[in-house]
Amino acid sequence: MPQPRQLAEIPSMTATVPRQLVHRAAVAETLLTGWHRIADDRFSVSAQWPRAHGLHVSPDWSAYDPLLVVETVRQSGALISHTEYEVPLGDHFVLREFDVATFPRQLAVGAVPAELTVEVAFVDIQYRGRRPVGAVYTAEVLRDGERVATARRVAFTCTSEPVYRRLRGGRTAATVTPLPLPPALPAATVGRALPADVVLAPAGRPNLWRLRIDTAHPVFFDHPLDHVPGMLLLEATRQAVQAHTGGTRSPVSFHIAFHRYAELDELAWIEATDGSGGDVQVVGRQGDSTVFVCTVGTEAR
């Protein structure tokens, strides 16, 4: 198999990059098609979005979901970390912060799959010795030269498998038993077509929901995990905004800070409150701990 740097010489828009480089098990969930370096710590990544997707395209196939932008930017950071900064493939990545704004007019589904360019700039890289252990990057997502989204800050850490296992205290996907699934909210309430995609359950009072964690979901759990993935928490945030606003407002930006792992075998709660200027504040908690805080920018439907 070619080395990661050699793979950059393969023409883009012909096939996806190796799925392992973006931490996906399914080729169908691999969005990136190539990359190259354009300057020190600056890179151009190519991506393609399908015209239909069970989660990230609207049921009528008219619009891409803003979380598809998030997943594309996330994959871009993983790809560049492995190929250009030599982060080992076995390392575990943990998102710390994600600040992204989308431009909905550029999220329409067209007559062919959308082809994107993601301009990535790594603005801070942390090392322990010669080993990268974390980074901060920004990204501009372009479609036909028009800006689709701006990721103003993405921060993550990466740890080796032995260190990760010590941090997790022996918890693995095989040893952790997820809680039984509670009944879901109606799919239409959270802007979803399929009940299986609903990640919120009633909690007995307004604007508070229990998180539904279905480890069999083929997108959120593309491969076995010992914790709740960040993309599922962002989907819970998106659904909370839909339920909180009665579907009258759509999320267009997310600024989320992750404070701890969300565990599969502990009750998790999602709460939404009004912010300023149409923003919605969404907080995830387990026990007495805050898992994440997200400010969601919205616009009227």
Buried (B, 14 or more C-beta within 10 A) or exposed (E): EEEBEEBBEEEBEEEBBBBBBBBBBEEBBBBBBBBEBEEEBBBBBBBBBBEEBBBBBBEEEEBBBBBBBBBBBBBBBBBBBBBBBEBEEEBBBBBBBBBBBBBBEBBEBEEEBBBBBBBBBBEEBEEEEEBBBBBBBBBBBBBEEEBBBBBBBBBBBBBBEEBBBEEBEEBEBEEBEBBEEBEBBEBEBBBBEEEBBBBBBBBEEEBBBBBBBBBEBBBBBBEEBBBBBBBBBBBBBBBBBBBBBEBEBBBBBBBBBBEEBBBBEBBBBBBBEEBEEBBBBBBBBBEEEBBBBBBBBBEEE
